[in-house]
Amino acid sequence: MTSKLPAGAIVSAEHMRAAEPDRAQQRFVLFAVSALALAVTAVLSLSIGATGISLDALPSAITAMFGDGDAESARSALVLLDIRLPRTILAAMVGACLAVAGAMMQGIFRNPLADPGLIGVSSGAALAAVTVIVLGHGIAAPVVAAFGVHALPVAAFAGGLAVTGTLVVLASSRRTVSVAALLLAGLVLGALAQALMGLLAYLSDDRELRDLTLWTLGSLAGSSWTKVIGVAPFAVLNLLLLPYLVRALNGLLLGEAEAFHLGIDVERIKRLIIIATAASVAAAVAAAGIIGFVGIIVPHVVRLVAGPDHGTVLPASAMLGAALVLAADIVARIIVAPAELPLGIVVALIGAPVFLHLVLRRGAYV
Amino acid sequence: MSDRADVLAAQSVSYRVHDVSLVSKADLGVAAGEVVAVLGPNGAGKSTLLKVMAGELSPASGRVVVDGRDLAILKAGELARLRAVVAQSSNLSFPFTVREVVRLGVSVPGLSRENPRIERAVGDAIGRVGLAAFSGRLFTELSGGERQRTHIARALCQLSVARDLAGGGKILLLDEPTSSLDVGHQVVVLEALRREADAGTAILMVMHDLNLAAAFADRVVIMSHGCIIADGPPRQAMTEAILSRAYECPLSVGRPPADGIPFVIPALGQAKAAKGARL
């Protein structure tokens, strides 16, 4: 076979231009799809449940919330206000926090597979939660006495922060936090927490064992306005922080020395990101238990669609993470109704195939 | 040295790791518009000195003065508006395009993403290193030389934006900027750097290619075992005695009568003889 190209034809430049990603268009499509997904899942989450509120009835139920409407609308309004609305808001906040935390961890670890688990938040929160479940009448009795029904989320939040704080102290020397030391110390503390949880599971009776197993699978069944109010400050602060972190996280992808050359105060930014991640993830885990996968899959999908610029990755991850957890929670509520499936299972069942499909379709790059 | 207006100066800088001295009492100044090449064998302390002068490492003693101010008191952001750095190697495992990597060089915070002046500076920097046809390509799919030129473009972009918008952009530090380039692209990059110097930028770079340094640098600084053993124009500093001592290997220096720029070739037979003698 002979080439039809004339001698000296310049094909390479044309070829390269054809491969150029149009980032502005990709970003627009991604934001539009994420916002739409968030809106649709939020509306469905308000409408679907044990007492179905049809989409037609939703507007009148919402007006009834403010004191206007017939008896049926009033009942729907009550369901909406006391059950659906806090659950929907909590699901969105938890999803946004987990996805954004994943994106930030991948940025400071310069690794697309990093997740908040690396800084010990989830293992610390889980250990504290399991301690309250199993030893609520023993060593942990003062915590239960002090916080009553909120003892478990409060302990989980404190446990998550405590383990991350310990890790940062262990990984610091001469006022700098070593990311490599953080990773290694995180593995060790994670294994230690796992061992202690194993010990507690061994000590637990059947009811406690079931409770702790279900808690580690995650659920939004216990959503309440109290939990919304508990999580909201951390979620909102975390989201407000994002615009300030875009340039720093982009620079950190080049390496810590390069980020410093570009004018980024690397140590301060690393600490800020670790604190923000620990607080928001600890709050999310305290409210909903352990929900894995969101922090890895959502930012990954976002990067596949629109590239690694954090100006796109952070806000799109927040929206898509919220939409994913809302969608999973809807499935969890209806698939075995009137019972509920643990949310963590559903997230993994929805997320894994989608993730696999995208990775296989778009090639290996992150 | 006192009448020189150095925009970047190391003053008696020493750097140690666990009591091993990597740089000792180095004095080195670079004036605006000047290109200074740091030469020396592996492990002589060239990259360490560059990192200290970039602010990446803190000297054990001595100080670095940047644009008349002690580097130790400058914040990362202020420093980034005065100088840009191209490191020896920096990998990136996320699929940024060339244009996105170069845009990372925009170190003045708070500028809108689609600022036309920024976009022009980014495109201009990409063109200066000969990557115009590659601006939409993914960094992760580039060759080593293309990646190196992308990082140089990022530094040039950092300087030009800082100069236009913040009155800075005065110093450029590079660690072996031509190491993975073919000869044609070495010329492209060195000419771009020369134009940058002509615009008033002080350039300090670590080089391995002695002949390229002799032909290109205004001044060469030769290091050996952490000490600066010679500092001057290539014609004066690059002598057989100094180079052979620095590299611990017999070198021949020739000077074509046309321009007098020294060229260096290893005296291979003598090297063998010297090794034989040592055995």
HADDOCK unambig.tbl for C-alpha pairs under 7 A between the chains (distance, minus, plus):
assign (segid A and resid 13 and name CA) (segid B and resid 133 and name CA) 5.93 0.50 0.50
assign (segid A and resid 16 and name CA) (segid B and resid 134 and name CA) 6.90 0.50 0.50
assign (segid A and resid 16 and name CA) (segid B and resid 137 and name CA) 6.91 0.50 0.50
assign (segid A and resid 17 and name CA) (segid B and resid 136 and name CA) 6.98 0.50 0.50
assign (segid A and resid 20 and name CA) (segid B and resid 136 and name CA) 4.60 0.50 0.50
assign (segid A and resid 20 and name CA) (segid B and resid 137 and name CA) 5.98 0.50 0.50
assign (segid A and resid 21 and name CA) (segid B and resid 136 and name CA) 6.56 0.50 0.50
assign (segid A and resid 251 and name CA) (segid B and resid 104 and name CA) 6.52 0.50 0.50
assign (segid A and resid 253 and name CA) (segid B and resid 92 and name CA) 6.52 0.50 0.50
assign (segid A and resid 254 and name CA) (segid B and resid 90 and name CA) 6.69 0.50 0.50
assign (segid A and resid 254 and name CA) (segid B and resid 91 and name CA) 6.71 0.50 0.50
assign (segid A and resid 254 and name CA) (segid B and resid 92 and name CA) 5.54 0.50 0.50
assign (segid A and resid 257 and name CA) (segid B and resid 56 and name CA) 6.75 0.50 0.50
assign (segid A and resid 260 and name CA) (segid B and resid 76 and name CA) 6.33 0.50 0.50
assign (segid A and resid 261 and name CA) (segid B and resid 80 and name CA) 5.90 0.50 0.50
assign (segid A and resid 261 and name CA) (segid B and resid 84 and name CA) 6.46 0.50 0.50
assign (segid A and resid 261 and name CA) (segid B and resid 85 and name CA) 6.13 0.50 0.50
assign (segid A and resid 262 and name CA) (segid B and resid 80 and name CA) 5.41 0.50 0.50
assign (segid A and resid 262 and name CA) (segid B and resid 105 and name CA) 6.32 0.50 0.50
assign (segid A and resid 262 and name CA) (segid B and resid 107 and name CA) 5.72 0.50 0.50
assign (segid A and resid 263 and name CA) (segid B and resid 76 and name CA) 4.52 0.50 0.50
assign (segid A and resid 263 and name CA) (segid B and resid 77 and name CA) 3.93 0.50 0.50
assign (segid A and resid 263 and name CA) (segid B and resid 79 and name CA) 6.60 0.50 0.50
assign (segid A and resid 263 and name CA) (segid B and resid 80 and name CA) 4.53 0.50 0.50
assign (segid A and resid 263 and name CA) (segid B and resid 107 and name CA) 6.21 0.50 0.50
assign (segid A and resid 264 and name CA) (segid B and resid 76 and name CA) 5.84 0.50 0.50
assign (segid A and resid 264 and name CA) (segid B and resid 77 and name CA) 6.18 0.50 0.50
assign (segid A and resid 265 and name CA) (segid B and resid 76 and name CA) 5.67 0.50 0.50
assign (segid A and resid 307 and name CA) (segid B and resid 95 and name CA) 6.40 0.50 0.50
assign (segid A and resid 307 and name CA) (segid B and resid 96 and name CA) 6.47 0.50 0.50
assign (segid A and resid 308 and name CA) (segid B and resid 94 and name CA) 6.25 0.50 0.50
assign (segid A and resid 308 and name CA) (segid B and resid 95 and name CA) 6.36 0.50 0.50
assign (segid A and resid 308 and name CA) (segid B and resid 96 and name CA) 6.17 0.50 0.50
assign (segid A and resid 366 and name CA) (segid B and resid 94 and name CA) 6.12 0.50 0.50
assign (segid A and resid 366 and name CA) (segid B and resid 95 and name CA) 6.69 0.50 0.50
